[in-house]
Amino acid sequence: MDGTGKLGPARYVNRRAILAIAAAFGLLIVLVVGVRLSRSDYASAAWFTTLLLLIIDGLVAWHLVLGGGVEAIRRAALISVLATIVLIANCSTQSGDGLRAMGGDPTAYLSTLLILVGPLLLVLAVPGLISIASVTRKRERLILGAAVLGAVLAPLTAYAGFALSYIVFCTSAHPTAAQSAECVASSGSLAAVFGIIGPVMVLPPLSFLMRRPR
């Protein structure tokens, strides 16, 4: 802020940059997911996925525009966990007869998903859990470590689901209900790559905290 208590020019530039980037991502989402897949047999699913991605794009932009310190870290952790869960569930339902397979053996679906995605969700939640208590320099470093680990774990989780779906879970010609549910879970876990939004939202407010004089 400047001496009058108003936001300075640099702050306005940052906000405009955030909104411009969010708008560019939104246009890319519509073109790549909505328009491209709308010509296929999965048009309704494509536009529903597009809507989810646009909502999450807007939430990330809103979060970054608000800025903030400890509260922003908690908000980022909550949004990233919920967004990742929603996108994985959506991806699962789009995999073949996803809903039918999930309903056929929900225990197999949930247990497989927990093994594949559970560690990532826990890591994404860690910054918010750590920030519940008073944030010290040591806790800031722990949050930073969790954010870096999340950035690594998100693509690794998606790749693990991709590999397991092709090598193990989706290979049977006549799968049982449990095998179908496991196949859907592993395919849905590919959406775990979107867990990268956790570090994207956590790092800016954390950087502000770490630069703040004690």
C-alpha positions as CSV (number, residue, x, y, z in Angstrom):
1,M,0.0,0.0,0.0
2,D,1.1,3.6,-0.5
3,G,1.0,6.4,2.1
4,T,-2.7,7.0,1.6
5,G,-3.7,3.4,2.4
6,K,-4.5,2.6,-1.2
7,L,-3.0,-0.2,-3.2
8,G,0.1,0.9,-5.1
9,P,0.6,0.6,-8.8
10,A,2.7,-2.6,-8.5
11,R,-0.1,-4.3,-6.7
12,Y,-2.6,-3.4,-9.4
13,V,-0.1,-4.8,-12.0
14,N,0.1,-8.0,-10.1
15,R,-3.6,-8.4,-10.0
16,R,-4.0,-7.6,-13.7
17,A,-1.3,-10.1,-14.5
18,I,-3.0,-12.8,-12.4
19,L,-6.4,-12.2,-14.0
20,A,-4.8,-12.2,-17.5
21,I,-3.0,-15.5,-16.9
22,A,-6.2,-17.0,-15.5
23,A,-8.2,-15.8,-18.5
24,A,-5.6,-17.3,-20.8
25,F,-5.7,-20.7,-19.0
26,G,-9.5,-20.5,-19.2
27,L,-9.5,-20.0,-22.9
28,L,-7.0,-22.9,-23.3
29,I,-9.2,-25.2,-21.2
30,V,-12.3,-24.3,-23.4
31,L,-10.4,-24.9,-26.6
32,V,-8.5,-28.0,-25.7
33,V,-11.1,-29.9,-23.6
34,G,-14.5,-28.4,-24.5
35,V,-14.2,-27.6,-28.2
36,R,-11.9,-30.5,-29.1
37,L,-13.8,-33.3,-27.3
38,S,-17.3,-31.8,-28.0
39,R,-17.0,-33.4,-31.4
40,S,-16.6,-36.9,-29.9
41,D,-19.2,-39.2,-28.3
42,Y,-18.3,-37.7,-24.9
43,A,-19.5,-34.1,-25.6
44,S,-21.5,-33.8,-22.3
45,A,-18.7,-35.2,-20.2
46,A,-16.2,-32.9,-22.0
47,W,-18.1,-29.8,-21.2
48,F,-18.7,-30.9,-17.6
49,T,-15.0,-31.4,-17.2
50,T,-14.4,-28.0,-18.8
51,L,-16.7,-26.4,-16.3
52,L,-14.9,-28.0,-13.4
53,L,-11.5,-26.9,-14.7
54,L,-12.8,-23.3,-15.3
55,I,-14.2,-23.2,-11.7
56,I,-10.8,-24.4,-10.3
57,D,-9.0,-21.9,-12.5
58,G,-11.2,-19.1,-11.1
59,L,-10.6,-20.3,-7.5
60,V,-6.8,-20.3,-8.0
61,A,-7.0,-16.8,-9.4
62,W,-9.2,-15.6,-6.6
63,H,-6.9,-17.1,-4.0
64,L,-3.8,-15.4,-5.6
65,V,-5.6,-12.0,-5.9
66,L,-6.6,-12.1,-2.2
67,G,-3.0,-12.7,-1.1
68,G,-2.5,-12.9,2.6
69,G,-0.2,-14.7,5.0
70,V,-1.1,-17.7,7.2
71,E,-4.8,-17.6,6.2
72,A,-3.8,-17.9,2.5
73,I,-1.7,-21.0,3.2
74,R,-4.7,-22.7,4.9
75,R,-7.0,-21.6,2.1
76,A,-4.6,-22.9,-0.5
77,A,-4.3,-26.3,1.2
78,L,-8.1,-26.7,1.4
79,I,-8.7,-25.7,-2.2
80,S,-6.0,-27.9,-3.5
81,V,-7.2,-31.0,-1.6
82,L,-10.8,-30.5,-2.6
83,A,-10.0,-29.7,-6.2
84,T,-7.8,-32.8,-6.6
85,I,-10.5,-35.0,-5.1
86,V,-13.2,-33.6,-7.4
87,L,-11.1,-33.9,-10.5
88,I,-10.1,-37.5,-9.7
89,A,-13.7,-38.5,-9.0
90,N,-14.7,-36.8,-12.3
91,C,-11.9,-38.6,-14.2
92,S,-13.0,-41.9,-12.7
93,T,-16.6,-41.5,-13.9
94,Q,-15.4,-40.7,-17.4
95,S,-13.3,-44.0,-17.6
96,G,-15.5,-46.5,-19.5
97,D,-18.5,-47.4,-17.5
98,G,-17.0,-45.6,-14.5
99,L,-20.1,-45.1,-12.3
100,R,-21.2,-48.7,-12.9
101,A,-17.7,-50.0,-12.1
102,M,-17.5,-47.9,-8.9
103,G,-20.9,-49.1,-7.8
104,G,-20.0,-52.7,-8.5
105,D,-17.3,-52.8,-5.8
106,P,-16.9,-49.5,-4.1
107,T,-14.5,-51.0,-1.5
108,A,-12.1,-52.0,-4.3
109,Y,-12.4,-48.6,-5.9
110,L,-11.8,-46.6,-2.7
111,S,-9.0,-48.8,-1.4
112,T,-7.1,-48.7,-4.7
113,L,-7.6,-44.9,-4.9
114,L,-6.5,-44.5,-1.3
115,I,-3.3,-46.4,-1.9
116,L,-2.5,-44.4,-5.1
117,V,-3.7,-40.9,-4.2
118,G,-3.7,-40.9,-0.4
119,P,-0.1,-39.9,0.0
120,L,-0.5,-36.9,-2.3
121,L,-3.7,-35.7,-0.6
122,L,-1.9,-35.9,2.8
123,V,1.0,-33.9,1.5
124,L,-1.3,-31.3,0.0
125,A,-3.0,-30.9,3.3
126,V,0.2,-30.7,5.4
127,P,0.8,-26.9,4.8
128,G,-2.7,-26.1,6.1
129,L,-2.2,-28.4,9.1
130,I,1.2,-27.0,10.0
131,S,-0.2,-23.4,9.8
132,I,-2.9,-24.1,12.4
133,A,-0.3,-23.4,15.1
134,S,1.9,-20.3,15.3
135,V,4.1,-20.2,12.2
136,T,7.8,-20.1,13.1
137,R,10.8,-20.2,10.8
138,K,11.1,-23.9,11.3
139,R,7.4,-24.4,10.4
140,E,7.9,-22.2,7.3
141,R,10.6,-24.5,6.1
142,L,8.4,-27.5,6.8
143,I,5.6,-25.9,4.7
144,L,8.1,-25.2,1.9
145,G,9.3,-28.8,2.0
146,A,5.7,-30.1,1.8
147,A,5.0,-27.7,-1.2
148,V,8.1,-29.0,-3.0
149,L,7.2,-32.6,-2.3
150,G,3.6,-32.0,-3.5
151,A,5.0,-30.6,-6.8
152,V,7.0,-33.8,-7.2
153,L,4.4,-36.2,-6.0
154,A,1.5,-34.9,-8.2
155,P,3.0,-36.0,-11.6
156,L,4.5,-39.2,-10.0
157,T,1.1,-40.2,-8.7
158,A,-0.5,-39.6,-12.1
159,Y,2.2,-41.6,-13.8
160,A,1.8,-44.5,-11.3
161,G,-1.9,-44.6,-12.0
162,F,-1.2,-44.6,-15.8
163,A,1.3,-47.4,-15.5
164,L,-0.7,-49.6,-13.2
165,S,-3.9,-49.2,-15.3
166,Y,-2.0,-50.6,-18.4
167,I,0.1,-53.2,-16.7
168,V,-2.1,-54.5,-13.9
169,F,-5.7,-53.2,-13.3
170,C,-7.1,-52.9,-16.9
171,T,-5.7,-55.9,-18.6
172,S,-8.3,-58.6,-18.0
173,A,-10.5,-59.5,-20.9
174,H,-13.4,-60.5,-18.6
175,P,-12.8,-58.5,-15.4
176,T,-14.6,-59.1,-12.1
177,A,-16.5,-56.2,-10.4
178,A,-13.4,-55.6,-8.2
179,Q,-11.0,-55.6,-11.1
180,S,-13.3,-53.1,-13.0
181,A,-13.4,-50.9,-9.9
182,E,-9.6,-51.0,-9.5
183,C,-9.2,-50.2,-13.2
184,V,-11.5,-47.1,-12.9
185,A,-9.6,-46.0,-9.7
186,S,-6.2,-46.2,-11.4
187,S,-7.5,-44.4,-14.5
188,G,-9.1,-41.7,-12.4
189,S,-5.8,-41.2,-10.4
190,L,-4.3,-39.7,-13.6
191,A,-6.1,-36.5,-12.6
192,A,-3.8,-36.4,-9.6
193,V,-1.5,-34.4,-11.8
194,F,-3.7,-31.4,-11.0
195,G,-2.4,-31.6,-7.4
196,I,0.3,-29.3,-8.7
197,I,-2.1,-26.4,-8.0
198,G,-1.3,-27.0,-4.3
199,P,2.3,-25.7,-4.5
200,V,1.2,-23.0,-7.0
201,M,-1.2,-21.6,-4.4
202,V,1.0,-22.2,-1.3
203,L,4.3,-20.8,-2.5
204,P,3.3,-17.1,-3.0
205,P,1.9,-16.4,0.5
206,L,4.7,-18.6,2.0
207,S,7.3,-16.5,0.2
208,F,5.7,-13.4,1.6
209,L,5.9,-14.8,5.2
210,M,9.5,-15.9,4.8
211,R,10.6,-12.4,3.7
212,R,8.7,-10.7,6.5
213,P,11.0,-9.4,9.3
214,R,10.5,-11.0,12.6
